[in-house]
Amino acid sequence: MKIEVLYEDNDILVAVKPYGLPSQPDKKNSENMVSMLKLRIFEKEHRTEEPYLAPIHRLDRPVGGIMLFAKNKEAASKLSKQSEDGEMVKYYQAILTGELPNDAGTITNYLIHDNKTNVTRIVDKDTPGAKLAELDYEVLDVMETDDGILSYVLINLITGRTHQIRVQMAGKKAGIWGDTKYNPKFQKTKKSYKQIGLHASRLEFEHPVTGEHMIFKNEPEGKAFEIIELDEF
């Protein structure tokens, strides 16, 4: 599997994660973005030891799109702070099975993630361990299909909680297409979806060394987004 690298210098690396590929090593020890990109750096730069590479944010396995990595600890610290302070702009494109209440808006919830089950839930604000989750959305198109209404949505992720977009959209009765974990319309299916209708399509941040404003874009591909082409959007 070949990974598309959008940009690389001595401090950062920006690449497109294929859907179905883990962001980092997991319990199954399968191929992942970190290990594959480390090997690329090792070979390209003729390293004699394992290179440093830290993901600044992560994408769920069935989600594809832009990921940012730091190639040294100083860059990792500065980029992580940008992400934590909400200064890093992250846009996603999504296909939802249903409609959202308005053409545009903000969704705010409190979430808690269970590491044992790897499931995130919407909970009350006062629940111990609950974290604020917020995103803005804009509905780009609504399509009537044989399988019901689908919405094509642009999402600006304000916070970065585990499975956040998937959980919050399911909470609005408009789950992500193909999501067998959170979307009731797919939870009972016998099919295994390696890709769901969610793609990290735009990323903006300040370069940790030069201060340059960096912008990267990547359009979604694959079965989950074929419906957009069929609708001639």
Residue, then its C-alpha position, 0 to 999 in steps of 0.5 A: m500500500k502506497i501512502e500519498v505524502l502531501y508535504e514534508d520537511n525537517d519538522i513536519l510531514v503531511a500525508v493522506k491516510p487510506y481508509g481501512l489503515p490504522s493511524q498508529p500501531d494497534k493490538k493486531n500489529s497490522e500495518n499503520m500510518v506511523s510504521m509505514l511513514k517511519l520506514r519511508i523516512f528511514e529509507k529516504e534519509h538513509r537513517t541508521e536508527e528509528p526516526y522520530l514521528a508523532p501523529i498530532h491527531r488521529l483518524d479512526r481506522p475506517v476514516g480516510g484523509i489528511m493527517l499531520f505528523a511531527k518529525n521531532k519533539e519540539a515540533a510535536s509540542k508546538l503543533s499539539k498545543q495548536s490542536e489543543d488550543g483550537e487553533m488548528v482548523k480541521y474540516y471533514q466531509a461526511i455522508l449522513t443517513g438522515e437530515l440535520p435540523n438546520d442547513a448549518g449550525t453547531i452541535t455541542n455535547y459532553l462525551i465519555h469514552d470507554n477504553k475497554t469497549n472502545v465506545t464513546r457515549i453522549v452523557d450529561k455535563d456533570t458525568p465524571g470524566a465527561k469532556l466537551a465536544e463541539l463541531d460546526y456543520e453546513v449541509l451541502d446537499v440532501m439526496e433522496t435514494d432508494d435507501g432513504i434520505l442522505s445528507y452531504v455535510l461539511i464539518n468543522l471539528i472544533t474539539g477532537r474527541t474520540h469518535q466525536i463526529r460519528v457519535q454526535m451525528a448518530g445523536k442527531k439521528a443522522g449517523i455516518w453512512g457505513d458506520t457499524k459502531y454508532n449508526p443503527k441502520f448499519q449495526k445489524t448488517k452482515k457486511s463489513y465496511k472498511q470505509i465509512g462516509l467520513h473524510a478529513s478533507r482540509l487541514e490548516f495550521e501554523h508551521p511550528v518553525t517558520g510560522e507559515h500558515m499551511i493549508f492542505k486539501n484532499e477530496p474523498e474517494g471510494k464507495a462511501f462517496e460515490i453517491i455524490e457523483l451519482d447525484e452530480f453534485 
